[in-house]
Amino acid sequence: MAYKRKSKKRQVRGIESVVAHVKSTFNNTIVSITTMDGDVLMRGSSGQLGFKGARKGTPFAATQIATNLAKDLVASGVKLAEVNMQGPGSGRDSAVRALQAAGITITVLRDVTPLPHNGCRPPKKRRV
């Protein structure tokens, strides 16, 4: 029986500025750290840290995710970060605060939540 070899974590070196994408829904928070070109360096979610059910969407879970990722970023020499926040969840702001508290300077805060300009066609009028 062939077994899968455990892959080693890639070391991130020589990058000073990154983009942090925070996707926060009502049920979960996902944080992805990418280069300026969009190559994903590391990512984390509240389920990955062991939170289950309703606790995944809390601000505390988002803080824990961002703190873990920021620790790895600071160790690899990252100093600046742009933050793209998406979604209506409660973990958006707490994730940004955790990144700042870890010593990463935030240069740009962007809200990239998709908003419909006119939306879908409404259902036909009800006949009674």
Steps between C-alpha positions, in 0.01 A plus 500: 500500500648830391490779751493869430810684607436800718595813309718757670375855547655733249704781651402850389808718460583832343146638494438826687141581402202268462124512450273349766159389372248469783176326397255516786159336480246446776623143547876515440802723445776422249826699477735456204840669476618559143783679325425818310462286184241276666704187576372348824770475767292376792138471605296420805141450606323462831420135428870433452564625855244262648196724534173325421145610430390849595836586659666510156332830413598686817745791521716297741553229239598763242749649746660159555534439125660837434735467798627160382558623145660827617747308715622311194509818291709695750741207527545504122572874488171651381446857618219649289156364413200610299171357625203409281190433709202318354165395641257599773642295790615621839861383462614766255615771739643268764721328240641837393565601862683174563727559199581849629566375852752247368716780361395511136440848359173520307524736205162457328162382631263406217144373516455275196157359587311440174189718474243458221435813295152392404481139611295212371166535328223485762238222489183556301215681670275284717146436376236423759 
